[in-house]
């Protein structure tokens, strides 16, 4: 059986559909103001972004692992200034590019173009990873996805045509993934999975993947050696001794709720050989990409922004179920698939717009209230019930031209829970 090969026109229409779906999905969020750490992200970009300061960036054990996002933020700031719309549009653009890369994963025979196209459309509207798209400070998640998937696509090309330039391009994309987020280390095991599925000759695969594994070891070793100066080794956000299986298993299940669970039931019932192989690939993808985030200590599950790369697996399962369902339906009942796909899209839109949008608006309220208060008040500023660290308030004031007002900030004061329910975060 000859595999389906889309024409350029078909691919172009698929890219257009993905872009439209993603744009409609996140259109209400484009006008959102900055949220908490967005100010810190921009402040850090101004500190590390200029070329003269790249040495300092390289020396920082935490932020050198966020280099790509800091540089993108720096140039966004240079071009557009402090306009939230520009930053929100930037995140959305990267999200669209990531969905297009998922479409291109159709070149992998175990997936195929028909499934990758549907998976990319689902990924574009999927609410489960919305925080990575909506919260600008989560930009590293978008960029580590971009370079990780680019690495996989280049690796696939190298497996079929072992030219040194393709291996070198894969390595370059991998290094950029490591410069985007610590979770970029998952690229190495993903390359092994791809090689095994493609039945690459094991000696060739071992030789080719060893430098990637070696760099992962060096990458972790450098961070561990500087753990005394590394924020996340000292702020209690994660621990190598954490019960990783708890957030891992809970998040694995949550990724499939609830369209994914229905899709799993369909795929399992049909039990076609190709579908089962795809199911195994999706399961391995999710398992590997969740692991770096499973050592968190402050939550029993992984935050939605950290599931961005893992949600590729869920998207593939949903797409496989829709594809299999279409093949099983008779000619007179194939209308069921587009109706079901429409329900999936509308459900994700409804949840994002009705539930998540108000939540993100609420998350922006403390800093918005602080900035308004500074404009009309001259006395000391007391951060009563302010839900973010003092560094957020400090960065928000300095970036908005209120540097002289930073000294007016008083130490955070915690009131009782009942008093904080009034959502009055700032007072004199």
Secondary structure, 3 states (H helix, E strand, C coil): CCCCCCCHHHHHHHHHHHHHHHHHHHHHHCCCCCCCHHHHHHHHHHHHCCHHHHHHHHHCCCHHHHHHHHHHHHHHHHHHCCCHHHHHHHHHHHHHHHHHHHHHHHHCCCCCHHHHHHHHHHHHHCHHHHHHHHCHHHHHHHHHHHHHHHHHHHHHHHHHCCCHHHHHHHHHHHHHHHCCCHHHHHHHHHHHHHHHHCCCCHHHHHHHHHHHHHHHHHHHHHHHHCHHHCHHHHCCCECCCCCHHHHHHHHHHHHCCCHHHHHHHHHHHHCCHHHHHHHHHHHHHHHHHHHCCCCECCCCCCCHHHHCCCHHHHHHHHHHHHHHHHHHCCHHHCHHHHHHHHHHHHHHHHHHHHHHHHHHHHHHHHHHHHHHHHHHCCCCEEEECCCCCHHHHHHHHHHCCCHHHHHHEEEEECCCHHHHCCCCCCEC
